[in-house]
Amino acid sequence: MTYQSICVGLLRSDPRNQDTLDAASQLAAAWDAHLTGMLLVPPLNIPVYAAIPLPDDVMTDYYKDADIEADSLGEAFENACRAAGVASSEWQGSAHNIVQSLQDVAPVTDLFVLTQHGGGDYSWLIGEASLSLGVPIMAIPEAGKFEKIGKTILLAWTPRRECARAVRDAMPMLQAADRVIVFRANAEDDGRDVGLGAHLARHGVKTEIKHVVAKEVSIGDAVLNTVADEGCDMVVMGAYGHSRVRELAFGGVTRDILEHMTVPTLLSH
């Protein structure tokens, strides 16, 4: 297994687009993958208190401006691909229906690259994408530059379906990493570490098991603390082990990481 088709979604008017594009082209070059790019455009935000519909020319101008931005980003996309040595690429322009556009390319995509947004028009995007696309998401934090991705990986592990899916989806990167740290929080001594270690070893992945007792901080904070302590440049984790409604209401590891991630994070559901 490898990544042969990667898609990067760039967000309208996002100052992080170049950094996200650089990360995506770096990944595509490393895996000799085809890279598809598109500009994601949110619907025109109409205030709920607006008493009258917006004139047609306002809507037309909004999407016309988006298409102009897409043309400019298309040039940046081509330049980034050329600089990184991406051999095969395609710019699709602006996507006015974000979820539908991503769903349209999901069947022929191995990995999506999207920017984290803790708030604003796109705060919902990575969560929705991880739940609806059936493809792993590489989330790029909204701060920092990432010249290397996947040399030292933290694998946030608990024996659940979404974590098993994350392991399978991230296997090429786990196999290529210099270090893989399996992070287990508040885990019982149930012998499952041995089974996971043996499974990964059969795939050529050498692991270090790290048990952490997270009582004074959340598990999400414990993950981020370990990332800093161990010098990790990437996290692999399952997304939404609990229902999304429960995580939104009471908090959860996925929500914590989506809000506060510090390194590129591969999420699977």
C-alpha positions, 0 to 999 in steps of 0.5 A, a space after each residue: 500500500 502507498 499513497 498514489 492520489 493526494 488531494 489538497 483543499 485550500 480555503 478561500 482567503 486563508 493566509 495559511 494556504 501557501 504552508 498547506 500547499 507546501 506540505 501537500 506538495 512535499 507529501 506528494 513528492 515523497 510518495 511520487 503521488 498525483 496531487 489534485 488541488 482545489 479552492 474551497 469556497 464557503 457559501 455566502 454568509 447571509 445574516 439571519 436577521 436579514 429581512 430581504 434576499 441579497 441581490 443577484 449581483 452580490 452573489 455573482 460578484 462573490 463567486 466571481 471573486 472566488 474564481 479570480 482567487 482560484 486562478 491565482 492559487 492555481 499558479 501558486 499550486 503549479 509553482 509549489 509542485 514544480 519546486 517540490 518535484 511533483 511529477 503529476 498534478 491537476 488544479 481543479 479551480 474553485 469548489 463552490 459546494 465544499 462537501 460535495 466537491 470533496 465527496 466527488 473526488 474521494 473515491 479516487 483519492 488516498 489522502 486529503 490534506 486540509 488546514 486546521 481551523 479552530 474557528 470561523 467559516 471552516 471550523 467544521 471542515 476537518 471533522 465533517 470530512 473525517 466522518 463523511 469522506 471515508 478517506 484519511 485526512 492530513 490536517 495541517 495546523 493553523 500555525 507553524 511551518 513543517 519542513 518534515 512530516 512523518 520522521 517521528 510519529 506518535 500513534 495515539 492508540 486504543 483498541 477501537 475500530 477508528 484507531 485500527 482504521 487509522 493504523 491501516 490508513 497510515 501504514 505507509 508513513 508508519 513503515 517509512 518513519 524513523 520512530 513510531 511511538 505508540 501512545 496509550 493513556 490510562 490503559 490497563 495492563 491487558 496484553 494488547 500492547 504485545 498484539 499491536 507491537 507484533 502486528 506492526 512488526 509484521 509490517 516492518 514497523 518498529 515501535 516504542 510503547 509509551 504509557 501515560 497516566 492522564 489524571 490532572 490533564 485531558 488525554 488530548 493535552 497528554 498527547 500534545 505534551 508527549 508530542 513536544 517531549 518526544 520531538 514528534 512531527 506527526 500524529 496518527 489517530 482515530 477520529 470520533 470514537 464517541 458520537 460527534 454530538 457527545 464530543 461537542 457537548 462534553 469534549 473529547 480527544 478528537 475535539 481537543 486535537 482539532 482545536 489545539 494541534 501542533 503538528 500535522 495530524 492524520 485522522 481516520 474514522 
